[in-house]
């Protein structure tokens, strides 16, 4: 029994790597000739393999358990994320609806320049041989052809020589407005609208349009357009009536 125990310890020490080089050599030589040692060694290897298989299976089982736990956590996490996302969407929906409720509903019906700015046909072109008159004809022709950028440039050149000419100021302001330079147009419409010029009524109309395009203030635009729409003697009466209808939704 003692010798068997000694063999087992020797075999175990060999396979565990606890023997010195000379001891390993002795064991391997002995194993070649000692049948009992061979049997004990084979038995040890079988037991060791069985234990290794058991450990491996336990490891596999634990890994499977961990995998199942991770899947469950992922599923729960996914469900939690879905619920969280749905909750967030619901909260956002409430915020959007609330915002819509408290914001002026008319703000969604923004009017654009095309709806507000009426056709402007300009004044007759006389085709004069006078250089100054010819320069005006060129500017007015550009305006009538809707080349508002060129018209702005030509009217500006004319105004440099004749800064008090209200016709030049009016059509320069219109050219600027129609080419998208709304701030510059508004600067010109302000003094024209408060002057004794024949273009004063139209300038007040365009001043309101310019202000609206810059601020989107519907109430201010309506306050200007309504009285114009009620006075059929004013030049922009019909367009003002159309704008009032757009603002109020009336027919």
Secondary structure, 3 states (H helix, E strand, C coil): CHHHHHHHHHHHHHHHCCCCHHHHHHHHHHHHHCHHHHHHHHHHHHHHHHHHHHHHHHHHHHHHHHHHHHHHHHHHHHHHHHHHHHHHHHHHHHHHHHHHHHCCHHHHCCCCHHHHCCCCCCCCCCCCCCHHHHHHHHHHHHHHCCCHHHHHHHHHHHHHHCCCCHHHHHHHHHHHHHCCCHHHHHHHHHHHHCCCCCCHHHHHHHHHHHHHHHHCCHHHHHHHHHHHHCCCCCCCHHHHHHHHHHHHCCC
